[in-house]
């Protein structure tokens, strides 16, 4: 059965709370199977992972790990190879991770979908008074030369999974254990909403902004392919 095409502004929302990365990956796989079968509609999942470095298909065994096994153990950080695109990145408490399970329908262009996710995050961050942008040749979202969100996706039968990670108030020191997304210190640094705003941020408000932008931009993307 083909996935049911949906261009409605309504996207089902799931919030899994704090999860271990491998378990969340398995749960995503189940949602993808359901979406392919037409058993569920387009869905946006929010979660917050236990500390983990995830390695994308671009790097594999050649990942940009800096810390050794002893340091990883002391910090309680797992390392997991994934099937998303991109390089190595960090997930941990204080980060909003979004996993859109979306059937791309008539707009089967994964690069355009990446631009859509970037725009969703740019708009949500912009609503807080911050000017976030893309950077030529790089995925993710930046404030100047400081990266505030990572993006990496995968697709099965044109149903998307994996997604974005927005730094609200994570332990930024954990990013020093890797070269995040292959970006050296000379190319830029990693930041968070708390760092940029100089105050604590309500994660619920950020999630609400992300949902609003997703529901606003996704229908037009699927129906007209304008993004």
C-alpha positions, 0 to 999 in steps of 0.5 A, a space after each residue: 500500500 502506498 503512503 496516503 498523500 497529505 497536504 493538510 496543515 495538520 501534523 500529528 505531534 508526539 513528544 517522547 521526552 528523554 530517550 536513549 538514542 538507539 531506542 528512539 531510532 527503533 521507534 522511528 523505524 516503526 513509525 516509518 513502516 506505519 506511514 508507508 502502510 498509510 496507517 498514520 499521517 505525517 507526524 512530528 516527533 520531539 525528543 531529548 536524548 541521553 548523551 550520544 555522538 551519532 555518526 552519519 553515513 558520510 564519515 563511517 569509521 573515519 568519524 571526527 572523534 576527538 575524545 578517546 574511549 576513557 574520556 567518553 566513558 567518564 562523560 557517559 557519552 555513547 557512540 552510535 553509527 546511524 543511517 542518516 546523511 551527514 557527519 558526526 554530531 552530538 545529542 544530549 539533554 538541553 537539546 530539542 530533537 525533531 524527527 519528522 515522519 513525512 511522506 514527500 508525495 509529489 515533491 520527491 526531492 530530498 535536498 529541497 526537503 533539507 532546505 524546508 527543515 532549515 527554514 522551519 528552524 530559521 523561522 522559529 529561532 527568528 521569532 525569538 529575535 535572533 537572526 539565523 541563516 544557512 551557510 554556503 556548503 554546510 547543512 544546519 543553522 547558524 548565527 554568524 559563525 556559530 552553529 545552533 542547529 544540526 540537520 541530517 535526514 534519511 528516507 525510505 520509500 520517500 518517507 522521511 526520518 531523522 531530522 534536526 537538533 536545536 541547541 537550547 541549553 545543552 552541555 556545550 563542552 560535550 561538543 569538544 569531544 568531536 569535530 561536529 559535522 566536520 567543522 573545525 574551530 577555524 570554520 566556526 563554533 557551536 552555540 545555544 539559544 541560552 548563550 545567544 539570548 543570555 537567559 534561560 529559554 522555555 523549551 515548550 515555547 520553542 517546540 510550539 514555534 517549531 510546530 507552527 512553522 512546520 504546519 505553515 510551510 509543509 503543506 505548500 512544500 508538498 502541494 507546490 514544491 516551492 521551497 
